Amino acid sequence: MNKLDLDFDRNHIWHPYTSTISPLNCYPVSHAVGNQIHLESGEVLIDGMSSWWAAIHGYNHPRLNSAVTEQLSRMSHVMFGGLTHQPAIGLCQKLLQMVPPSLQHVFLADSGSVAVEVALKMALQYWHSRGESRPRFLTLRHGYHGDTFAAMSVTDPDNSMHRLYRGFLPEHLFAESPQTGFYEPWHPQDIDDFQSQLEQHHHTIAAVILEPIVQGAGGMRIYHPRYLQEVRKLCDQFNVLLIADEIATGFGRTGKLFACEHAQIEPDILCVGKALTGGYMTLSATLTTRHVAQTVCSGEAQCFMHGPTFMGNPLACAVAEASLSLIETGDWQTQVQQIEHFFATHLPALQQYGMVKDVRWLGAIGVIETHQPVRMAEIQAHFVRQGVWIRPFGRLIYLMPPYLSTDDDLAQLIQAIERALQQPALFFQ
Ligand SMILES: *Cc1c(COP(=O)(O)O)cnc(C)c1O
C-alpha cells in the first residue's frame, strides 16, 4: 500500500471542528473489524466510541456487509420522487414495528441534522395549516441537535456559539436543563423553569424539541425520566407538539430501544439517525403521527415541503434494514445490560481521583467529567498508546462502545482512562 500523504490531509482536508492554521495530526486507519480499529501503523485500538454512537454492531459485520453488496448488485440509487423500492419499504416497515404505534409516517433524510430540520419544518407547517402563527421552539440548555442552521438554533447557545451567527440565527426559547440525575430522587422544582416558559409563551411555540433522558454532545447529561413525563404532560396541557431527538439515544444505547421508553411517553415527532444503519452510511428518519402528517398535508402547500436528492438511498436503506434485523434478535438487550453493569461496578472507583468531578452512566454510555479540560493531542496520543480509541471533548471523557464489547475490552478502556487521570499533564490546569 502507498504511504498515506498525511501532509496533504493536514494541509487541505477539514476534519470535524478543526483548524487549518494549527491542525492536529489524525491517526490513519487501514481497516476495522468488530470493535477493533486497525491503524496503518499496525497498532490495534479497542473502540470506545462506536464512531459517535453509530457502529453499534461493530465494524465489518458480515450481515451488514452482505446487505450492502447484495443491494449494490441491484442498484445503488434511484430518485425517490415518483419511484419506490423494497429497501425503503422493508426498512420503514421494521421501523414502524419498533416505535410507538402512534407514529405512522416516515420521512427518510440524509443525516441527523437534516432529520431535525425536517422535524422543525413539520411542526411549523402543522401550525400553518391550522391557521396559527407559531414561529418559535422551546428547548433545553445543554442540548445538541446538529450543525445546520435550524438545528443549531435549538442547540445550546454557548456550546454552538450562537453569537457567531447573530442576526442570521432565529432566536428560540431555552429552559434550564434538568438537574435531577437519572438515579436521584426526583426534585419537583426541576421542571419549574420549563413550565413557566411554556406558560408564558405557548401561543407562539410550535413545538418542544429535546433529547430524551441523555443530553449528548451538549454535555453528556443523564436526567430523570420524571422530567420527560412532566414535559409530555405540559405539552399536552398547553397544546404544543413534542419532538424527541433520539438520534444519539435510539436503538438500544440507553438500555431501552428508545430513551422515551424510560418515561413511558410518546412524542409527536421522532428523529432517528446515527445507529440507524449500524454506522455504515449516513441515513436518518423523522417519524410522526397520522394526525400531524395529515394536518401538514391539508394546508396551503398540500404536501410536506422537503425532498432531498438522495432521499431513501437504497444502499443505506438496505443496510439499515439489516441493522434493524440484528436489533430484532434482542441480543442488544443482554449486551447493553452487561455494559451497564460493568460501568456501574467500575466507574464509581474513578471518583477517587482529584481530577474527577463526576461519573455517570446509563445503558452503554459511561461518562467521566473532569474539573479541567483535556489537552486533546496529548490525551489522544495517550489513549492510542494504551491501545484504545476514546475521543474526549472539553471536560468530558466518555465511552459508548459497540454493544459486542466484552468485559475485557471494557476493562482496557476504563484502565486507559484511569491512567490518564493519573497524569495531570494531559489536562489544562
Ligand atoms: C449527532 C446528533 C445530531 C446530528 O446528526 P448528524 O448526523 O451529525 O447531522 C442531532 N441530534 C443529536 C441528539 C445528535 O446526537
The ligand as an ORCA input file, in Angstrom:
! r2SCAN-3c Opt
* xyz 0 1
  C     -25.350     13.720     16.215
  C     -26.643     14.306     16.574
  C     -27.379     15.090     15.652
  C     -26.837     15.450     14.288
  O     -26.620     14.348     13.476
  P     -25.638     14.477     12.210
  O     -25.783     13.155     11.520
  O     -24.266     14.722     12.759
  O     -26.113     15.615     11.389
  C     -28.612     15.568     16.052
  N     -29.103     15.298     17.272
  C     -28.441     14.541     18.168
  C     -29.062     14.257     19.502
  C     -27.188     14.032     17.864
  O     -26.509     13.317     18.766
*
